[in-house]
Amino acid sequence: MSKTQNSRETLIFGPPGCGKTYTLINIVREALRNGTPPDRIGFVSFTRKSITEARERAGAELGLTSNDTPYFRTLHSMGFLWTGMRQSDIINIYDLRQIGLEMGMIFDNREIYDEDGQIIMSTKEGNKYLTLIQRAKMRMVTLEYEFNENADYQMHWELLQKLDQVYKNYKKEFGKVDFTDMIEKMVLQGTGPNLDLLIVDEAQDLTPLQWQQVKILSKNADRIYYAGDDDQAIFRYTGVNVRYMLNICSDIEVLNQSYRVPKSVHNLSTNIAFRISRRQSKDWSPRDEEGSINFHMSFDELNLEEGSWTVMARTTKGLTRIGDELKRNGQMFLRNGRLSFNQDSLRGMQAWAALSQGRAIPTEEAIHLYSLMPKRGDKAQVKHGMAKTLETIDPSTVLSYDDLVSNHGLLCSKESSSEDAINLNEEDRIYWRSLCRRYRDGIPIQPKIKLSTIHRMKGGEDDNVLLLQDMGYLSHKSLETNPDDEHRVFYTAVTRTKQNLHILESDTNYGYPL
């Protein structure tokens, strides 16, 4: 650890589970104690997860509300707030569809951005081109440079140029902005809130454009802390350059005690970290517990019944394979935070079960149930046009089966199963029956099995971790061309483990060497 007295800037390295957020909240606590108003403290990060945790901890430990801390924000949100943007200004799926019609190009018909303002990866042509446009801006490089470095062989420079111009013209004509504009406009404006203290969390994940935004935020601050872990810099594909963090200042502090990682996993993670060619050397200690590491040839060898589990994979394809196995076994799980059985269907089936058992349900639940029921053809369960009658009654009304039949066009027989009531598709019917056989005392809506890509699991932890060794062809190719990227990804993966790490060996030639 190196610590310089009276330094304006400090870089805090927080290895896995070493209490980084605890340390940062204590810095806020000390600033408040010394008389710094909370609205002159900035706490910014690339991820919403980091800011949510900081706000929750500040509320629980320091009694601060979100109104007290207006500058605890993601960098996108900071730009959005400071430049006076409105929610209606943000470009959406409809806008991309209009651009696609003009370009003769298909965009993905789903959310454009994830919760952190990153374009959701997609195989659709339009999204692939738009990703290059956004990443060039985040990296602060020319579009041609980005194209030459990251375009695949199916992409054409002339088409990228045309989309870039059409996209700019559309945004200008309709007053639209994207998440990158939120940051870029603040950088071009060159002003920010007056802060006495600035904390930049997850600094390893910032792009060059975001570092320019941080420079503006730090302009008038008396004290600046950058915090993160370069060994967990796993978002290079978004334009991140970890060298910015490593070179930001000379005053360095390393948190050196993990409260998460057991000894056996620490040994493995240290071995992986040593493979990274450009990194800050960090000595940190594991918990006293030994923990365990187990290798498995087949998923059938594993029992995920006991305790809490997280299954991690480098690719979504790997997760899908495990998800299919769990469904065949009749197990409920979360995948990237969503229930494996459609939650809307589950809610509707529960409402129907209540009605068929003679219980009344709230109007809101009846409206939801009707939204799932067929209204045309031989399988119609509600008279066509009658669903609207539910919207005209007092929302506090509770409705029985007989009420719905007499006054609201319900056709479904009371003896019908929940699956038939909402006309569940065959695949979901099979899964539902498997769930019912396994969970005779009630199907869990907070299951103890979670599936996640490694990138989405960053910042998380679990007692039992199952890591798929298979990387897929493209990631394995990256291991040859950009090995540090993949070493960081698998370092991040194994260090999510609190107790037992299970590794499912690859049955292809594309496994990460562990």
C-alpha positions in Angstrom: 0.0 0.0 0.0 1.2 3.5 -0.9 -0.4 6.5 0.8 0.6 10.1 0.3 -0.4 12.7 2.8 -2.5 15.6 1.6 -2.9 14.1 -1.9 -5.9 15.5 -3.9 -6.4 12.2 -5.7 -6.2 8.6 -4.5 -6.7 5.4 -6.4 -8.2 2.6 -4.3 -7.8 -1.0 -5.6 -10.5 -3.2 -4.3 -9.9 -6.9 -5.0 -12.9 -9.3 -4.8 -14.9 -9.0 -1.6 -12.5 -6.7 0.1 -15.0 -4.2 1.3 -14.7 -1.5 -1.4 -18.2 -0.1 -0.9 -17.7 -0.1 2.9 -14.5 1.9 2.4 -16.1 4.4 0.1 -19.1 5.0 2.4 -16.7 5.6 5.3 -15.1 8.3 3.1 -18.5 9.9 2.7 -19.1 9.5 6.4 -15.9 11.3 7.2 -16.7 14.1 4.8 -20.1 14.7 6.4 -18.4 14.7 9.8 -16.1 17.4 8.6 -19.0 19.6 7.4 -19.3 18.7 3.7 -23.0 19.1 2.7 -24.3 15.9 1.1 -25.3 17.7 -2.1 -21.7 18.6 -2.7 -20.6 15.0 -2.7 -20.5 13.2 -6.0 -20.6 9.4 -6.2 -20.5 8.2 -9.8 -20.1 4.9 -11.6 -20.5 3.1 -14.9 -23.1 0.7 -13.4 -26.5 1.3 -11.9 -25.8 -1.6 -9.5 -22.9 0.3 -7.9 -25.0 3.4 -7.5 -28.0 1.5 -6.1 -25.8 -0.1 -3.5 -24.1 3.2 -2.6 -27.5 4.9 -2.1 -28.8 2.0 0.0 -25.7 2.0 2.2 -25.8 5.8 2.6 -29.4 5.6 3.6 -29.0 2.7 6.0 -25.7 3.8 7.6 -25.8 7.6 7.2 -29.5 8.4 7.1 -29.2 10.1 3.7 -32.2 10.1 1.3 -31.9 10.3 -2.5 -33.0 13.9 -2.2 -30.0 14.5 0.0 -27.6 13.0 -2.5 -28.6 14.3 -6.0 -25.2 13.5 -7.4 -25.0 9.8 -6.5 -25.6 8.8 -10.1 -24.4 6.7 -13.0 -22.4 8.8 -15.5 -25.2 8.5 -18.1 -27.7 9.8 -15.5 -25.4 12.6 -14.5 -25.3 13.8 -18.1 -29.0 13.4 -18.5 -29.7 15.5 -15.4 -27.1 18.2 -16.0 -28.0 18.9 -19.6 -31.7 19.1 -18.9 -32.9 16.1 -21.0 -36.3 14.5 -20.7 -37.3 10.9 -20.8 -39.2 11.5 -24.0 -36.0 12.7 -25.7 -34.4 9.2 -25.5 -34.3 7.3 -28.7 -36.5 4.1 -28.6 -37.4 1.0 -30.6 -40.0 3.0 -32.7 -37.3 5.5 -33.7 -35.0 2.7 -34.8 -37.8 1.1 -36.8 -38.2 4.4 -38.7 -34.5 4.6 -39.3 -34.5 1.0 -40.4 -37.3 1.6 -42.9 -35.2 4.5 -44.5 -32.1 2.4 -44.5 -33.6 -0.9 -45.5 -32.1 -2.3 -42.4 -33.5 -4.5 -39.6 -33.1 -3.6 -35.9 -33.9 -5.8 -33.0 -37.5 -5.5 -31.8 -36.7 -5.2 -28.1 -35.0 -2.9 -25.6 -32.0 -1.0 -27.2 -30.0 -0.5 -24.0 -29.4 -2.5 -20.9 -29.8 -0.8 -17.4 -26.2 0.6 -17.7 -26.8 2.4 -21.0 -25.0 -0.1 -23.1 -26.4 -1.3 -26.4 -27.7 -4.8 -25.9 -25.7 -7.2 -28.1 -27.7 -8.4 -31.1 -27.1 -10.3 -34.3 -29.5 -7.9 -36.1 -27.7 -6.0 -38.8 -28.8 -2.5 -37.6 -27.7 -3.1 -34.0 -24.3 -4.3 -35.1 -23.7 -1.1 -37.1 -25.1 1.1 -34.4 -22.8 -0.5 -31.8 -19.8 0.5 -33.9 -21.1 4.1 -34.1 -21.7 4.3 -30.3 -18.4 2.6 -29.4 -16.4 5.0 -31.7 -17.8 7.9 -29.7 -17.2 6.3 -26.3 -13.6 5.5 -27.4 -13.2 9.0 -28.9 -11.8 7.5 -32.2 -12.9 8.1 -35.7 -15.7 5.9 -37.1 -13.3 4.6 -39.8 -10.8 3.6 -37.1 -13.5 1.7 -35.2 -14.7 0.0 -38.3 -11.2 -1.2 -39.3 -10.6 -2.5 -35.9 -13.9 -4.1 -34.9 -16.2 -4.7 -37.9 -16.8 -8.2 -39.0 -16.3 -9.4 -42.5 -20.0 -9.1 -43.4 -20.1 -5.3 -42.7 -19.6 -2.6 -45.2 -17.9 0.8 -44.6 -20.3 2.6 -47.0 -23.3 1.3 -45.2 -21.9 2.3 -41.8 -21.2 5.9 -43.1 -24.8 6.1 -44.5 -26.4 4.9 -41.2 -24.2 7.3 -39.2 -25.5 10.2 -41.2 -29.1 9.1 -41.3 -29.0 8.5 -37.5 -27.6 11.9 -36.8 -30.1 13.6 -39.1 -33.0 11.7 -37.4 -31.9 12.7 -33.9 -31.5 16.3 -35.0 -34.9 16.5 -36.7 -36.9 14.9 -33.9 -34.8 16.1 -30.9 -33.8 12.7 -29.9 -30.7 11.6 -27.9 -29.1 8.3 -27.1 -27.2 7.3 -23.9 -23.8 8.2 -25.4 -25.2 11.7 -26.2 -26.0 12.2 -22.5 -22.3 12.0 -21.7 -21.0 13.7 -24.9 -23.2 16.7 -24.4 -22.0 17.2 -20.9 -18.4 17.0 -22.0 -19.0 19.5 -24.8 -20.8 21.8 -22.4 -17.8 21.6 -20.1 -19.6 22.3 -16.8 -20.8 20.2 -14.0 -22.1 20.5 -10.4 -19.8 22.1 -7.8 -18.5 19.2 -5.7 -16.2 19.2 -2.7 -15.8 15.4 -2.8 -15.9 13.1 -5.9 -15.9 9.3 -5.7 -15.6 7.4 -8.9 -16.5 3.7 -8.4 -15.8 0.9 -10.8 -13.2 3.1 -12.5 -11.8 0.2 -14.4 -15.0 0.1 -16.5 -14.8 3.7 -17.8 -14.3 4.6 -21.5 -12.2 7.5 -22.7 -15.3 9.7 -23.1 -16.5 8.9 -19.6 -13.0 9.8 -18.3 -13.5 13.2 -19.9 -16.8 13.5 -18.1 -15.0 12.6 -14.8 -12.4 15.3 -15.5 -15.2 17.9 -15.7 -16.8 16.6 -12.5 -13.5 16.7 -10.6 -12.6 20.2 -11.8 -13.5 22.0 -8.6 -13.4 19.1 -6.1 -11.0 19.3 -3.1 -10.8 15.5 -2.9 -11.1 12.8 -5.5 -11.2 9.0 -5.0 -11.1 6.5 -7.8 -12.0 2.9 -6.9 -12.0 -0.3 -8.7 -10.0 -3.4 -9.7 -8.1 -3.6 -13.0 -8.2 -7.4 -12.8 -12.0 -7.2 -13.2 -11.9 -4.8 -16.2 -14.1 -7.1 -18.4 -16.0 -4.5 -20.6 -13.3 -3.7 -23.2 -15.8 -4.5 -25.9 -17.8 -1.3 -24.9 -14.7 0.9 -25.4 -13.1 0.6 -22.0 -9.3 1.2 -21.7 -8.0 0.1 -18.3 -4.8 2.0 -18.8 -6.7 5.3 -18.0 -7.3 3.9 -14.5 -3.8 2.5 -14.0 -2.3 5.9 -14.9 -4.7 8.2 -13.2 -2.6 9.1 -10.1 0.4 8.0 -8.1 -1.3 7.8 -4.7 -2.4 4.2 -4.4 -4.2 2.2 -1.7 -4.9 -1.5 -1.9 -7.6 -3.1 0.2 -6.0 -6.4 1.3 -8.5 -8.6 3.1 -11.3 -10.4 1.3 -14.4 -11.2 3.2 -15.8 -13.4 0.4 -13.1 -15.6 -1.3 -11.9 -18.8 0.5 -8.3 -20.1 0.3 -8.7 -22.6 -2.5 -10.4 -20.2 -4.8 -7.9 -17.5 -3.9 -5.1 -19.8 -5.0 -6.8 -20.4 -8.4 -7.7 -16.7 -8.9 -4.1 -15.7 -8.1 -2.9 -18.1 -10.8 -5.3 -16.6 -13.3 -4.3 -13.0 -12.4 -0.6 -13.7 -13.0 -1.5 -14.5 -16.6 -2.6 -10.8 -17.1 0.3 -9.0 -18.7 -0.7 -5.4 -17.8 -2.0 -5.0 -14.2 -1.4 -3.5 -10.8 0.3 -6.0 -8.5 -1.9 -6.6 -5.4 -1.3 -8.7 -2.4 -4.6 -9.6 -0.7 -5.6 -12.4 1.7 -8.6 -14.8 1.5 -11.0 -15.8 4.3 -9.7 -18.4 6.8 -12.1 -21.1 5.3 -10.5 -23.5 2.8 -13.6 -23.7 0.5 -13.5 -26.3 -2.3 -13.0 -26.6 -6.0 -14.5 -29.5 -7.9 -14.3 -30.5 -11.6 -17.2 -32.3 -13.3 -17.4 -34.0 -16.7 -21.2 -33.9 -16.9 -24.0 -31.7 -15.5 -25.7 -34.9 -14.3 -23.0 -35.3 -11.6 -24.2 -32.1 -9.9 -26.9 -31.7 -7.3 -28.2 -28.2 -7.1 -30.9 -29.0 -4.6 -29.1 -27.9 -1.5 -28.1 -24.3 -0.8 -27.8 -21.3 -3.0 -26.3 -21.7 -6.5 -25.2 -19.4 -9.3 -24.4 -20.9 -12.7 -22.1 -18.8 -14.8 -21.2 -19.0 -18.5 -19.0 -17.0 -20.9 -21.8 -17.2 -23.5 -25.6 -17.0 -23.5 -25.5 -20.3 -25.5 -23.9 -22.1 -22.5 -26.6 -20.7 -20.2 -29.4 -21.9 -22.5 -28.0 -25.4 -22.5 -28.0 -25.5 -18.6 -31.4 -23.8 -18.5 -32.8 -26.5 -20.8 -31.4 -29.2 -18.5 -33.0 -27.5 -15.4 -36.4 -27.3 -17.2 -36.2 -31.0 -18.1 -35.6 -31.6 -14.4 -38.6 -29.5 -13.4 -36.5 -26.9 -11.5 -37.3 -23.2 -11.2 -34.5 -20.8 -11.6 -33.7 -17.2 -12.4 -31.9 -16.3 -15.6 -30.3 -12.8 -15.5 -32.9 -11.9 -12.9 -36.0 -13.3 -14.6 -38.0 -16.4 -13.6 -37.5 -19.4 -15.9 -41.3 -19.7 -16.1 -43.0 -16.7 -17.6 -44.1 -14.5 -14.6 -47.1 -13.1 -16.4 -48.4 -16.6 -17.1 -47.7 -17.6 -13.5 -49.6 -14.7 -12.2 -52.6 -15.4 -14.5 -52.6 -19.1 -13.6 -52.7 -18.2 -9.9 -55.6 -15.9 -10.5 -57.5 -18.7 -12.4 -56.7 -21.2 -9.6 -58.3 -18.8 -7.1 -61.4 -18.3 -9.2 -61.8 -22.1 -9.9 -61.6 -22.7 -6.1 -64.4 -20.3 -5.4 -62.3 -17.3 -4.3 -62.7 -13.7 -5.6 -59.8 -11.8 -7.1 -59.1 -8.1 -7.4 -60.1 -6.3 -10.5 -56.5 -5.7 -11.4 -55.8 -9.5 -11.4 -58.9 -10.1 -13.5 -57.7 -7.6 -16.1 -54.4 -9.3 -16.2 -56.0 -12.8 -16.5 -58.2 -11.6 -19.4 -55.1 -10.2 -21.2 -53.8 -13.8 -21.4 -57.0 -15.5 -22.4 -57.9 -16.2 -26.0 -60.8 -14.1 -27.3 -61.3 -15.4 -30.8 -61.8 -18.8 -32.4 -62.6 -22.2 -31.0 -60.4 -21.7 -27.9 -61.9 -18.4 -26.9 -62.3 -18.1 -23.1 -63.7 -14.5 -23.1 -66.3 -13.0 -25.4 -64.6 -10.7 -27.9 -64.8 -7.0 -26.7 -65.9 -7.9 -23.2 -62.5 -7.5 -21.6 -62.9 -3.7 -21.8 -65.8 -3.9 -19.3 -63.4 -4.5 -16.5 -61.8 -1.1 -17.1 -65.1 0.7 -16.3 -65.6 -0.7 -12.8 -64.2 0.5 -9.5 -60.6 -0.8 -9.2 -61.2 -1.8 -5.6 -63.9 -4.3 -6.6 -63.3 -8.0 -6.1 -64.7 -10.4 -8.6 -65.9 -14.0 -8.4 -66.1 -16.5 -11.1 -69.9 -15.9 -11.3 -69.4 -12.1 -11.5 -67.1 -12.5 -14.5 -69.4 -15.0 -16.3 -72.6 -12.9 -15.7 -71.2 -9.4 -16.4 -67.8 -9.6 -18.1 -68.1 -12.2 -20.8 -66.1 -15.1 -19.2 -66.6 -18.3 -21.2 -64.1 -20.6 -19.6 -65.5 -23.5 -17.6 -64.8 -23.5 -13.9 -63.4 -27.0 -14.2 -60.8 -25.9 -16.8 -57.1 -26.2 -15.8 -55.0 -23.1 -15.4 -53.0 -24.2 -18.5 -56.2 -24.4 -20.6 -57.6 -21.1 -19.2 -54.7 -19.1 -20.6 -54.0 -21.5 -23.5 -50.4 -22.2 -22.4 -48.2 -23.4 -25.3 -47.1 -27.0 -25.3 -43.5 -26.4 -24.2 -44.6 -24.3 -21.2 -47.3 -26.9 -20.3 -44.6 -29.7 -20.1 -42.4 -27.4 -18.0 -45.3 -26.4 -15.8 -46.3 -30.0 -15.1 -42.7 -30.9 -14.2 -42.6 -27.9 -11.8 -45.8 -29.1 -10.2 -44.5 -32.6 -9.7 -41.3 -31.3 -8.1 -42.7 -28.5 -5.9 -45.8 -30.1 -4.3 -45.8 -27.6 -1.5 -45.8 -24.6 -3.8 -43.7 -23.3 -6.7 -40.9 -20.9 -5.5 -40.9 -17.5 -7.0 -37.5 -16.7 -5.4 -35.6 -19.8 -6.4 -32.1 -20.6 -5.1 -30.7 -21.4 -8.5 -29.6 -18.4 -10.6 -28.1 -18.4 -14.2 -26.0 -15.5 -15.4 -23.4 -14.6 -17.9 -20.1 -13.8 -16.3 -20.4 -10.1 -17.3 -23.8 -9.8 -15.7 -22.7 -11.4 -12.5 -19.9 -8.9 -11.9 -20.2 -7.5 -8.4 -22.3 -10.5 -7.2 -21.4 -13.5 -5.1 -22.9 -16.9 -4.0 -22.1 -19.8 -1.7 -22.0 -22.3 -4.6 -20.8 -21.3 -8.0 -21.0 -23.5 -11.1 -18.7 -22.2 -13.8 -18.9 -23.5 -17.4 -15.3 -23.9 -18.7 -16.5 -23.7 -22.4 -15.9 -20.3 -23.9 -17.4 -20.7 -27.4 -15.5 -20.2 -30.6 -15.3 -16.4 -30.7 -14.2 -16.0 -27.1 -11.6 -18.7 -27.5 -10.4 -16.9 -30.5 -10.1 -13.8 -28.3 -7.9 -15.8 -26.0 -5.4 -15.9 -28.7 -5.6 -12.2 -29.9 -6.5 -10.4 -26.6 -5.6 -12.9 -23.9 -5.8 -10.3 -21.0 -9.5 -9.8 -21.7 -10.4 -13.4 -21.2 -8.1 -13.9 -18.2 -9.9 -11.0 -16.5 -13.3 -12.5 -17.4 -12.5 -15.8 -15.8 -10.7 -14.2 -12.8 -13.9 -12.3 -12.2 -16.0 -15.5 -12.6 -14.1 -17.6 -10.0 -14.0 -14.8 -7.5 -17.8 -14.7 -7.2 -17.4 -17.8 -5.0 -18.0 -17.7 -1.2 -17.6 -21.4 -0.5 -17.7 -24.0 -3.2 -16.6 -23.6 -6.8 -17.7 -26.3 -9.3 -16.3 -26.3 -12.8 -18.1 -28.0 -15.6 -15.5 -29.1 -18.0 -15.8 -28.3 -21.7 -16.8 -31.0 -24.1 -15.3 -28.9 -27.0 -11.9 -27.6 -27.8 -12.9 -24.1 -26.7 -12.5 -24.4 -23.0 -10.6 -21.8 -20.8 -7.6 -23.5 -19.2 -8.2 -23.8 -15.5 
